[in-house]
Amino acid sequence: MSAIPFRQDATRGVLFAFIAFVIWGLFPLYWKPLHQVPALQILCHRIVWSAVFVAGILTVRHNWAWLGEAVRQPQKLAIFGLSSLMLSLNWLIYIWAVNAGHVVEASLGYFINPLFNVLLGRLFLAEKLTPIQRTAVALAAAGVAWITWCTGTLPLIALSLAATFGLYGLLRKKAPLASLEGLALETFLMAPLALLALGWFQWQGQGAFLHQALSLDMLLVGAGVVTAIPLLLFAAGARRLKLATVGLIQYIGPTIQLALGVLLFGEPFDSGKLFGFSLIWLALLLYSAAGLLQMRADKRTAAA
């Protein structure tokens, strides 16, 4: 009987994680209607309203005690300052890419991000790469090189998204904090700068908020909600699932983004790009297979 609640918990975990990655995959549909607003202004609104939203959740949960402890640790604050900078850069690049017609290349960034994380682990955490992981990284590099050769330009958007999000994850490992509290601290650190920037835009007559359609204002305010909800769902799902399972579900997001870019927004996706993406998909298949094999080996070792 005890296995039934465990299975139900795992099922809920899959559902929560699945919904989170579907929401992230559908993000281009949210940012596209804001295309007339400069990406930097959208980012500032996203930071400010995210801070307001998570502050409301913390208040309802009576969960403020952790903040006092966090601010008394200068090293932790410094790391979170850097992580919030990486996260903000990632958000800015992604919003700009979507509204500049580069959804396909943005999806590439999140496809290669897991393999970029492997490299960061090797460079900064002295983690050893298995032969399968080395092959996967080499295939991904070949895919990026092929796309560069076909298009004549390095996919800087994809590489920038992978790098900023990878470095963000690396910094969060150095100063771990739960998902809600981590997002709260990051947005609280960036919110004063975002508010100053929004004040400057308004003073210069360039501010979009309260100067255009009400629907646009609602989208800007709602940016905080759509930022926090998938993060909370992901945290709830990840607590109930093995990392290998989460690793497989994470590809839903960039897959949806790729489909939107090609099928809905009509971005070019010729045979050259398809071959390059195929190399990266093969790399991800090897990477995921290696994770599953390791998980099974760990189970056998634990049983023995």
VENKADA-V970833 format. One record per backbone hydrogen bond with DSSP energy under -0.5 kcal/mol. CO is the residue of the C=O (numbers start at 1). NH is the residue of the N-H. If there is no record, write none. Layout:
co;nh
CO;NH
CO;NH
This chain:
co;nh
1;4
1;5
2;6
3;7
4;8
5;9
6;10
7;11
8;12
9;13
10;14
11;15
12;16
13;17
14;18
15;19
16;20
17;21
18;22
19;23
20;24
21;25
22;26
24;27
26;29
26;30
27;30
27;31
28;32
29;33
31;34
32;35
34;37
38;41
38;42
39;43
40;44
41;45
42;46
43;47
44;48
45;49
46;50
47;51
48;52
49;53
50;54
51;55
52;56
53;57
54;58
55;59
56;60
57;61
58;63
59;62
64;67
64;68
65;69
66;70
67;71
68;72
69;72
70;73
72;74
73;77
74;78
75;79
76;80
77;81
78;82
79;83
80;84
81;85
82;86
83;87
84;88
85;89
86;90
87;91
88;92
89;93
90;94
91;95
92;96
93;97
94;98
95;99
96;100
97;102
98;101
102;106
103;107
104;108
105;109
106;110
107;111
108;112
109;113
112;116
113;117
114;118
115;119
116;120
117;121
118;122
119;123
120;124
120;125
121;125
121;127
130;134
131;135
132;136
133;137
134;138
135;139
136;140
137;141
138;142
139;143
140;144
141;145
142;146
143;147
144;148
145;149
146;150
147;151
148;152
154;156
155;159
156;160
157;161
158;162
159;163
160;164
161;165
162;166
163;167
164;168
165;169
166;170
167;171
168;172
169;173
170;174
171;175
173;176
178;182
179;183
180;184
181;185
182;186
183;187
184;188
185;189
186;190
187;191
188;192
190;194
191;195
192;196
193;197
194;198
195;199
196;200
197;201
198;202
199;203
200;204
201;206
201;207
202;205
208;211
208;212
213;217
214;218
215;219
216;220
217;221
218;222
219;223
220;223
221;224
222;226
223;227
224;228
225;229
226;230
227;231
228;232
229;233
230;234
231;235
232;236
233;237
234;238
235;239
237;240
237;241
238;241
242;246
243;247
244;248
245;249
246;250
248;251
249;252
250;253
250;254
251;255
252;256
253;257
254;258
255;259
256;260
257;261
258;262
259;263
259;264
260;264
260;265
261;267
270;274
271;275
272;276
273;277
274;278
275;279
276;280
277;281
278;282
279;283
280;284
281;285
282;286
283;287
284;288
285;289
286;290
287;291
288;292
289;293
290;294
291;295
292;296
293;297
294;298
295;299
296;300
297;301
298;302
299;303
300;304
